């Protein structure tokens, strides 16, 4: 009877220690995932800003090219006259 009681107590203590350890590890893992997710969000925001700036620059370049084309046509027209 004594050995059965000792085995049950030992098993219960082992189970409690495992549960506490698993809980602590889960909290650490959650904290690490939250940190990595926030860092990834920062990188994505930077990337999106670069894309927006690039799009804006490309649009401005196209406008500038069109203005140069128009100016060249005007110059050609003036040279013909």
Backbone torsions as a table, in degrees:
resi	resn	phi	psi	omega
1	UNK	NA	-39.2	-178.9
2	UNK	-65.1	-37.3	-178.8
3	UNK	-71.5	-34.5	178.4
4	UNK	-66.6	-43.9	178.9
5	UNK	-63.2	-41.1	178.6
6	UNK	-65.1	-39.2	179.3
7	UNK	-67.0	-40.2	179.4
8	UNK	-65.6	-45.1	179.3
9	UNK	-63.1	-44.8	179.8
10	UNK	-61.9	-42.5	178.4
11	UNK	-64.7	-41.7	179.9
12	UNK	-64.4	-44.4	179.4
13	UNK	-63.2	-42.8	178.8
14	UNK	-62.1	-42.0	178.5
15	UNK	-62.8	-43.4	179.4
16	UNK	-63.7	-44.0	179.4
17	UNK	-62.2	-42.3	179.1
18	UNK	-63.8	-41.6	179.8
19	UNK	-64.9	-42.5	178.5
20	UNK	-64.4	-43.9	179.8
21	UNK	-63.2	-44.2	179.0
22	UNK	-62.2	-39.7	179.0
23	UNK	-64.1	-44.3	179.9
24	UNK	-64.0	-43.3	179.0
25	UNK	-64.9	-37.5	179.1
26	UNK	-64.6	-39.4	178.2
27	UNK	-64.9	-42.4	179.0
28	UNK	-63.7	-42.6	-179.9
29	UNK	-64.2	-42.4	178.3
30	UNK	-61.5	-43.4	179.4
31	UNK	-63.1	-42.4	178.6
32	UNK	-64.1	-42.6	178.9
33	UNK	-64.3	-40.7	177.4
34	UNK	-61.7	-43.0	179.6
35	UNK	-63.0	-47.7	-178.2
36	UNK	-65.8	-35.8	178.0
37	UNK	-65.9	-41.7	179.2
38	UNK	-65.9	-37.9	177.0
39	UNK	-65.6	-39.7	178.0
40	UNK	-64.8	-39.8	177.9
41	UNK	-62.4	-38.8	177.8
42	UNK	-62.8	-42.8	179.6
43	UNK	-64.9	-40.5	179.5
44	UNK	-65.0	-40.6	177.9
45	UNK	-62.1	-43.0	177.7
46	UNK	-61.6	-43.4	179.9
47	UNK	-61.5	-44.1	-179.7
48	UNK	-64.0	-37.2	178.0
49	UNK	-64.2	-39.9	178.2
50	UNK	-63.6	-43.1	179.1
51	UNK	-62.8	-41.9	179.5
52	UNK	-63.9	-43.6	179.0
53	UNK	-64.3	-40.8	179.5
54	UNK	-63.0	-43.3	178.7
55	UNK	-61.6	-44.5	179.6
56	UNK	-61.7	-43.2	178.6
57	UNK	-64.0	-41.7	178.9
58	UNK	-62.7	-40.3	178.3
59	UNK	-64.1	-44.7	179.3
60	UNK	-63.9	-38.1	178.0
61	UNK	-63.8	-40.9	179.6
62	UNK	-64.5	-40.3	177.2
63	UNK	-63.1	-44.4	179.7
64	UNK	-62.3	-41.5	178.3
65	UNK	-61.8	-42.5	179.5
66	UNK	-64.2	-40.4	178.1
67	UNK	-64.1	-38.4	177.5
68	UNK	-65.2	-42.1	177.6
69	UNK	-59.7	-45.6	-179.7
70	UNK	-63.0	-43.3	179.8
71	UNK	-63.1	-41.1	178.0
72	UNK	-62.5	-40.5	177.8
73	UNK	-64.3	-41.2	178.2
74	UNK	-62.2	-43.1	179.3
75	UNK	-61.5	-45.1	178.5
76	UNK	-60.9	-40.9	178.3
77	UNK	-64.1	-40.6	179.2
78	UNK	-67.7	-35.7	179.4
79	UNK	-68.9	-31.8	179.8
80	UNK	-70.1	-33.1	-177.0
81	UNK	-75.3	NA	NA
